[in-house]
Amino acid sequence: MSKGADGRRPSCLTCEPPPAQKRRQEPSPASSMTGCLGRPARCRVPPATAADAAAREVVDAFLAAAGRGDVAGLLALIAPEAELRARSPKGTTVVRGAEKIATRARTGARLGALAHPATVDGAPGVLITVNGRPVTVMAFTVTGGTITMIRTLTDPGWLAQVVPSWVA
């Protein structure tokens, strides 16, 4: 199994292809295993619950607000004591507080970036691609209808090796 730039094993990532791609080419059982970033079948994602669906709605609203540059909308979705942990080949950055995270999310939205819904370590998340290349994966912890933790990994070289090819 491949390892990340930091030498650690990758997190579990499962991405859903868009409906149009699902009709054209359904991933084979073997390729769906690689949707878990090369981990074996024991990494399968359990069926979604009502809480999972509610958390996904919060994440989708966060992404929409970030894309619009809507700081007030972001602040309504982020808990005041929330934390953002951003890992990259350069190291880890920790940002604390809803206002700082909202400002960073607003400025971090890129023109041409696409967000693909994903499940990361069992949590709602997204895979961000730019020009068809994976650049960032994000996992969200949602508690009581607000985001309390965001974990990101930005390492396009590593993500290109482990993200299923049908995502981009």
Secondary structure, DSSP 8 states (H G I E B T S, - for coil): ----TTS-----EEE---HHHHHH----HHHHHHTTTT--GGG------HHHHHHHHHHHHHHHHHHHT-HHHHHHHEEEEEEEEEEETTEEEEEESHHHHHHHHHHH--TTEEEEEEEETTEEEEEEEETTEEEEEEEEEEETTEEEEEEEEE-HHHHHHHS-TTT-
